[in-house]
Amino acid sequence: MAHISEAGVKKICEICERYTNEKTPLMMILSDIQNEYGYIPLDVQQIVSEKTGISVAEIYGVVTFYSFFSLEPKGKYVIGCCMGTACYVKGAQLVMDKFSEILGIAPGETTDDGMFTIDALRCIGACGIAPAVTINGKVYPKLTVDAVAPIVEEYRAGGAN
């Protein structure tokens, strides 16, 4: 826990204390920490364990089970490639492969400059506009392999609106 600042520890403790009256507070605590810091490393899980009495093993199990939690920091732009059935059969794998090729990273990884993370997602509920990709919440419908490079360049140039 040496690399977490005193202010960081205090903030994590405050988040835990928000939910002391909840019967099952773990998901809310982890969600708030993920939103605050962008990821939930093991040393943070240890603090949560000490504050809540929930074992680190249980916390780690939850963090690694749910795809919206991360053990590692994510990039400034998180590219979520839907790999649900509708998206997959309409070419989502090819689209994700193109993002990987252009950025030089595999799904679940972040570029060295901290700009991009690629995540393979389960169904995002956008089957009618398959294949769909999200970047920081913005949805790109019916995405083609040819559209990937211009999208990456747009974000490299300062982001899309």
C-alpha positions in Angstrom: 0.0 0.0 0.0 3.1 2.2 -0.1 2.1 3.9 -3.4 -1.4 5.1 -2.3 -1.3 8.6 -1.0 -2.7 9.4 2.4 -5.4 11.4 0.6 -6.2 8.4 -1.5 -6.5 6.1 1.5 -8.8 8.7 3.1 -11.0 8.9 0.0 -11.3 5.1 -0.2 -12.3 5.0 3.5 -14.9 7.7 2.9 -16.3 5.7 0.0 -16.6 2.6 2.3 -18.2 4.7 5.0 -21.0 5.9 2.7 -22.4 2.3 2.6 -21.9 1.2 6.3 -25.7 0.9 6.7 -26.1 -1.2 3.5 -26.6 -5.0 3.9 -24.5 -5.7 0.8 -22.3 -2.7 0.1 -19.5 -4.3 -2.0 -20.8 -3.5 -5.5 -21.6 0.1 -4.6 -18.2 0.6 -3.0 -16.3 -0.9 -5.9 -18.3 1.0 -8.4 -17.6 4.3 -6.6 -13.9 3.5 -6.4 -13.8 2.5 -10.1 -15.5 5.7 -11.1 -13.1 7.8 -8.9 -9.8 6.1 -9.9 -10.6 4.2 -13.1 -9.4 0.9 -11.6 -9.2 -1.2 -8.4 -5.7 -2.6 -7.7 -5.0 -5.1 -5.1 -3.8 -2.6 -2.5 -7.0 -0.8 -2.8 -8.9 -4.0 -2.3 -6.9 -4.6 0.9 -8.1 -1.2 2.2 -11.7 -2.1 1.3 -11.3 -5.4 3.1 -10.0 -3.8 6.3 -12.9 -1.2 6.3 -15.7 -3.7 5.5 -14.6 -7.0 6.9 -15.1 -8.6 3.5 -12.2 -10.9 2.5 -9.7 -9.8 -0.2 -10.5 -13.1 -1.9 -14.2 -12.2 -2.2 -13.4 -8.6 -3.3 -10.9 -9.9 -5.9 -13.5 -12.4 -7.2 -16.0 -9.6 -7.7 -13.5 -7.3 -9.4 -12.3 -10.0 -11.8 -15.8 -11.4 -12.5 -17.4 -8.2 -13.7 -16.0 -6.7 -16.9 -16.7 -3.1 -15.9 -14.2 -3.4 -13.0 -10.5 -3.3 -13.8 -7.3 -4.2 -12.0 -5.2 -2.0 -14.3 -5.7 1.6 -15.3 -7.6 2.1 -18.5 -6.7 4.5 -21.3 -8.1 7.9 -21.8 -10.4 6.4 -24.6 -11.9 3.0 -23.8 -12.9 1.2 -27.0 -15.6 -1.3 -26.2 -16.2 -3.8 -29.0 -19.4 -5.6 -28.7 -18.9 -9.3 -29.3 -22.5 -10.4 -28.7 -24.0 -12.8 -31.2 -25.6 -10.2 -33.5 -22.4 -8.1 -33.6 -20.2 -11.1 -34.0 -22.0 -12.5 -37.0 -21.9 -9.1 -38.6 -18.1 -8.8 -38.4 -17.3 -7.5 -34.9 -14.2 -9.7 -34.6 -12.8 -8.1 -37.8 -13.5 -4.6 -36.4 -11.9 -5.4 -33.1 -8.9 -7.0 -34.9 -8.5 -3.8 -36.9 -8.4 -1.7 -33.7 -5.8 -4.1 -32.3 -3.7 -3.9 -35.4 -3.8 -0.1 -35.6 -3.1 0.4 -31.9 -0.7 -2.4 -31.4 -2.5 -3.9 -28.4 -4.8 -6.9 -27.7 -8.2 -6.7 -26.1 -7.8 -5.9 -22.4 -4.6 -4.0 -23.0 -3.8 -0.3 -23.0 -1.4 1.6 -25.3 1.9 2.6 -23.8 0.9 6.3 -24.1 -2.2 5.7 -22.0 -4.5 6.9 -24.7 -6.4 3.8 -25.7 -7.8 0.6 -24.1 -9.6 -2.1 -26.1 -12.2 -4.1 -24.3 -14.2 -7.0 -25.8 -17.7 -6.7 -24.4 -20.6 -9.1 -24.1 -23.8 -7.9 -25.7 -24.4 -4.2 -25.2 -28.0 -4.3 -26.4 -27.4 -2.6 -29.7 -28.2 -5.6 -31.9 -30.2 -3.6 -34.4 -27.1 -1.5 -35.2 -24.6 -4.4 -35.2 -21.6 -4.4 -35.2 -21.5 -1.7 -32.5 -18.5 -0.2 -30.8 -18.5 2.3 -27.9 -15.8 4.8 -27.1 -16.2 6.4 -23.7 -20.0 5.9 -24.1 -20.3 7.2 -27.6 -21.9 4.5 -29.8 -20.6 3.8 -33.3 -23.3 1.8 -35.2 -22.8 -0.6 -38.1 -19.0 -0.2 -37.9 -16.9 -1.4 -40.7 -13.2 -2.3 -40.8 -12.6 0.7 -43.1 -14.1 3.1 -40.6 -11.7 2.1 -37.8 -8.6 4.0 -38.9 -10.4 7.4 -39.3 -12.0 7.0 -35.9 -8.7 6.3 -34.2 -7.1 9.3 -36.0 -10.1 11.5 -34.8 -9.4 10.5 -31.2 -5.6 10.9 -31.6 -6.3 14.5 -32.9 -8.2 15.4 -29.8 -11.3 13.3 -29.5 -14.7 13.1 -31.0 -17.7 14.9 -29.8 
